[in-house]
Amino acid sequence: MRAALSQQKPKYPQAWDDISQGQLIKEELTLACEPLVARIFGYHFVRLGSLSSSIPLNNSPIKHIVNLTEPESSFSDVRGVSSDLPLQNSSVDGFLLAAELDFAQDPHQILREVDRAITANGQVIIAGFNPFSVAGILKYFPVNKGNLLHQGRFFTANRIKDWLQLLGFEIIETEYIMYSSLFAGKRWHQGSRLQSFCKRYLPMLSSMYVIVARKREIPLSTIKPKWKVKKPRFATANARVGHSKVRTR
């Protein structure tokens, strides 16, 4: 298993057009996120990174949606880096991370920052590329060398879940979307027979996955100790004890 911390920082795509079939990925993620964000309530929602910031969240009941990106991005509402979020502790009710961990040098640190900034019972949506898909295999071959997907890390969904659970998150839902090489020019639409067959019988081979997790915090409550009166070792006798007489010669 590869270490999560990379020695070199991957080249981060500033828009979906920087990735082969990027618009198709954006469309599929938008469809997948629509019912998910509709169940997240609160006051503040953060789309983390340039790729996340271009995903529309029209169904979100949270009206204050902030795009937090690096300074060179054109989508930015708040400028900062994912590994050191300029956010207060427990101040955000929802996060969207679309391929943010795949192009991160230290994905652990990003999740730690999300954990610090999210509220109790807040939810995070994480979309990532599946290394067990056709796209995950082609990433290691010299196919479409200009595709920035070659820069991606491609962590498994189970690995992301393990990281989240270690931080106290509860996995609510996992959805597998898209069955495409992502490196070729052919577009496979969601409604095609091949897509429907793969989604039903081969979900673990999808090109991408979407994980929804909720931050759980168990409140500390005082536990009253149950005091028990110890029984005496010897039972008291109710009989009257008389004085014994000692005979002397």
C-alpha positions as CSV (number, residue, x, y, z in Angstrom):
1,M,0.0,0.0,0.0
2,R,1.3,3.4,-1.0
3,A,2.0,6.0,1.7
4,A,-0.6,8.7,1.8
5,L,2.0,11.5,2.1
6,S,3.6,12.1,-1.3
7,Q,7.2,13.3,-1.7
8,Q,6.1,15.5,-4.6
9,K,3.1,17.7,-4.9
10,P,0.8,16.5,-7.8
11,K,-0.1,19.0,-10.5
12,Y,-3.6,20.2,-9.5
13,P,-6.2,20.8,-12.3
14,Q,-7.7,24.3,-12.0
15,A,-10.8,23.3,-14.0
16,W,-12.6,20.1,-15.2
17,D,-11.5,21.0,-18.8
18,D,-7.9,20.2,-17.7
19,I,-8.9,16.6,-17.4
20,S,-9.9,14.3,-20.3
21,Q,-13.7,14.0,-20.3
22,G,-13.8,16.5,-17.5
23,Q,-17.2,17.9,-18.5
24,L,-18.6,14.4,-18.4
25,I,-17.2,13.8,-15.0
26,K,-18.6,17.2,-13.8
27,E,-22.1,16.2,-15.2
28,E,-22.1,12.8,-13.5
29,L,-20.9,14.3,-10.1
30,T,-23.6,17.0,-10.3
31,L,-26.3,14.3,-10.8
32,A,-24.9,12.3,-7.9
33,C,-24.6,15.2,-5.5
34,E,-28.1,16.6,-6.1
35,P,-29.9,14.2,-3.7
36,L,-27.0,14.2,-1.3
37,V,-26.8,17.9,-0.6
38,A,-30.5,18.1,-0.2
39,R,-30.2,16.2,3.0
40,I,-27.5,18.5,4.6
41,F,-28.9,21.3,6.7
42,G,-27.3,24.1,8.6
43,Y,-25.9,27.6,7.9
44,H,-22.6,27.2,6.0
45,F,-21.4,24.9,3.2
46,V,-17.9,24.9,1.8
47,R,-16.9,23.6,-1.7
48,L,-13.2,22.8,-1.2
49,G,-10.9,23.3,-4.2
50,S,-11.4,24.5,-7.8
51,L,-13.0,21.3,-9.0
52,S,-15.5,21.2,-6.2
53,S,-16.3,24.9,-6.7
54,S,-17.7,24.3,-10.2
55,I,-20.2,21.7,-9.1
56,P,-23.6,23.4,-8.8
57,L,-25.5,22.6,-5.6
58,N,-28.9,23.9,-6.5
59,N,-30.8,21.5,-4.2
60,S,-28.9,22.5,-1.1
61,P,-31.1,23.9,1.7
62,I,-28.0,25.8,2.9
63,K,-27.9,29.2,1.3
64,H,-24.5,30.3,2.3
65,I,-22.2,28.3,0.0
66,V,-18.5,29.3,0.0
67,N,-15.9,28.4,-2.6
68,L,-12.5,27.9,-0.8
69,T,-9.7,27.6,-3.3
70,E,-6.1,28.5,-3.8
71,P,-5.2,32.1,-4.8
72,E,-4.7,31.3,-8.5
73,S,-8.2,29.9,-8.9
74,S,-10.9,32.0,-10.6
75,F,-13.7,30.4,-8.5
76,S,-12.5,31.7,-5.2
77,D,-14.7,33.3,-2.5
78,V,-12.2,32.6,0.2
79,R,-8.6,32.0,-0.6
80,G,-6.5,29.4,1.2
81,V,-5.0,26.0,1.0
82,S,-6.9,22.8,1.9
83,S,-4.2,21.6,4.3
84,D,-4.6,24.8,6.4
85,L,-8.1,26.0,6.2
86,P,-8.8,29.6,7.2
87,L,-11.9,28.6,9.1
88,Q,-12.9,28.6,12.7
89,N,-13.3,25.3,14.6
90,S,-16.8,23.7,14.3
91,S,-18.1,26.4,11.9
92,V,-19.0,24.5,8.7
93,D,-22.1,22.3,8.4
94,G,-21.2,20.7,5.0
95,F,-18.1,20.1,2.8
96,L,-17.7,18.9,-0.8
97,L,-14.4,17.5,-1.8
98,A,-14.5,16.6,-5.5
99,A,-11.2,14.8,-6.4
100,E,-9.5,17.0,-3.8
101,L,-7.7,14.1,-2.1
102,D,-6.6,12.6,-5.4
103,F,-4.4,15.6,-6.2
104,A,-3.3,16.3,-2.7
105,Q,0.3,15.9,-1.4
106,D,-1.0,15.1,2.1
107,P,-4.7,13.9,2.1
108,H,-4.5,13.1,5.8
109,Q,-3.9,16.7,6.7
110,I,-6.8,17.9,4.6
111,L,-9.2,15.5,6.4
112,R,-7.8,16.6,9.7
113,E,-8.6,20.2,8.8
114,V,-12.1,19.2,7.6
115,D,-12.6,17.4,10.9
116,R,-11.5,20.5,12.8
117,A,-13.8,22.9,10.9
118,I,-16.9,20.8,10.7
119,T,-19.7,20.9,13.2
120,A,-21.0,18.0,15.2
121,N,-23.3,16.0,12.9
122,G,-22.0,18.0,9.9
123,Q,-21.6,16.0,6.7
124,V,-18.8,15.7,4.1
125,I,-19.2,14.5,0.5
126,I,-16.0,13.1,-1.0
127,A,-15.7,12.1,-4.6
128,G,-12.6,10.2,-5.8
129,F,-11.2,8.1,-8.6
130,N,-11.2,4.4,-8.3
131,P,-7.8,2.7,-8.7
132,F,-9.6,-0.7,-9.5
133,S,-11.4,0.8,-12.6
134,V,-10.2,0.8,-16.2
135,A,-9.2,4.4,-15.7
136,G,-7.1,3.4,-12.6
137,I,-5.3,0.8,-14.7
138,L,-4.7,3.0,-17.7
139,K,-3.2,5.7,-15.5
140,Y,0.0,3.7,-15.3
141,F,0.2,3.3,-19.1
142,P,1.4,6.0,-21.6
143,V,-2.1,6.7,-22.8
144,N,-3.0,10.4,-23.4
145,K,0.1,11.6,-21.6
146,G,-1.2,15.2,-21.4
147,N,-4.2,14.1,-19.3
148,L,-3.7,15.4,-15.7
149,L,-5.3,12.2,-14.4
150,H,-1.8,10.8,-14.6
151,Q,-1.0,13.1,-11.7
152,G,-3.8,11.7,-9.6
153,R,-3.2,9.4,-6.6
154,F,-6.4,7.3,-6.9
155,F,-7.1,6.0,-3.4
156,T,-9.6,3.2,-2.8
157,A,-13.0,4.0,-1.3
158,N,-12.3,1.7,1.6
159,R,-9.1,3.5,2.4
160,I,-10.9,6.9,2.5
161,K,-13.6,5.3,4.7
162,D,-10.9,4.1,7.1
163,W,-9.4,7.6,7.4
164,L,-12.8,9.1,8.0
165,Q,-13.8,6.5,10.7
166,L,-10.5,7.1,12.5
167,L,-11.5,10.8,12.8
168,G,-14.9,9.9,14.2
169,F,-17.0,10.0,11.1
170,E,-19.9,7.7,10.4
171,I,-20.1,6.5,6.8
172,I,-23.7,7.1,5.6
173,E,-23.6,6.2,2.0
174,T,-21.3,5.1,-0.8
175,E,-22.3,5.5,-4.5
176,Y,-20.3,4.3,-7.5
177,I,-20.7,6.3,-10.7
178,M,-19.3,6.3,-14.3
179,Y,-17.9,3.3,-16.1
180,S,-15.4,4.9,-18.5
181,S,-11.7,4.7,-19.2
182,L,-11.6,8.5,-18.8
183,F,-8.4,8.5,-20.9
184,A,-10.1,7.8,-24.2
185,G,-12.3,10.1,-26.2
186,K,-15.3,7.9,-26.1
187,R,-18.2,9.2,-24.0
188,W,-20.3,6.6,-22.1
189,H,-23.5,8.2,-20.9
190,Q,-25.2,7.3,-17.7
191,G,-28.3,6.0,-19.3
192,S,-26.6,3.6,-21.7
193,R,-27.0,-0.2,-21.3
194,L,-23.4,-0.7,-20.5
195,Q,-23.5,1.8,-17.7
196,S,-26.7,0.2,-16.3
197,F,-25.2,-3.3,-16.5
198,C,-22.0,-2.3,-14.8
199,K,-23.7,-0.3,-12.1
200,R,-25.9,-3.3,-11.2
201,Y,-23.4,-6.1,-11.5
202,L,-19.9,-4.5,-11.3
203,P,-20.2,-1.5,-8.9
204,M,-16.7,-1.8,-7.5
205,L,-15.2,-1.3,-11.0
206,S,-16.7,2.2,-11.4
207,S,-14.4,5.0,-12.5
208,M,-15.5,7.2,-9.5
209,Y,-17.1,6.8,-6.1
210,V,-18.9,9.3,-3.9
211,I,-18.8,8.9,-0.1
212,V,-21.1,10.7,2.4
213,A,-20.0,10.7,6.0
214,R,-21.3,12.4,9.1
215,K,-19.2,13.7,12.0
216,R,-20.2,12.0,15.2
217,E,-19.4,13.4,18.6
218,I,-20.5,11.5,21.7
219,P,-21.3,14.0,24.5
220,L,-19.7,13.4,27.8
221,S,-22.1,12.7,30.6
222,T,-21.5,12.2,34.2
223,I,-22.1,8.7,35.6
224,K,-23.3,8.5,39.2
225,P,-21.4,5.7,41.0
226,K,-23.6,3.1,42.5
227,W,-22.6,3.0,46.2
228,K,-23.2,-0.3,47.9
229,V,-23.2,-0.6,51.7
230,K,-21.0,-3.5,52.6
231,K,-22.5,-6.1,54.9
232,P,-20.7,-6.6,58.2
233,R,-18.6,-9.7,58.4
234,F,-20.2,-11.0,61.5
235,A,-23.9,-11.0,62.2
236,T,-24.9,-9.3,65.5
237,A,-26.4,-11.6,68.0
238,N,-29.6,-10.7,69.7
239,A,-29.0,-13.1,72.5
240,R,-28.0,-11.6,75.9
241,V,-24.5,-12.4,76.8
242,G,-24.0,-13.3,80.4
243,H,-20.9,-13.0,82.5
244,S,-19.1,-16.2,83.0
245,K,-17.9,-17.2,86.4
246,V,-14.4,-18.5,86.9
247,R,-13.9,-21.2,89.6
248,T,-10.9,-20.9,91.8
249,R,-9.5,-23.5,94.2
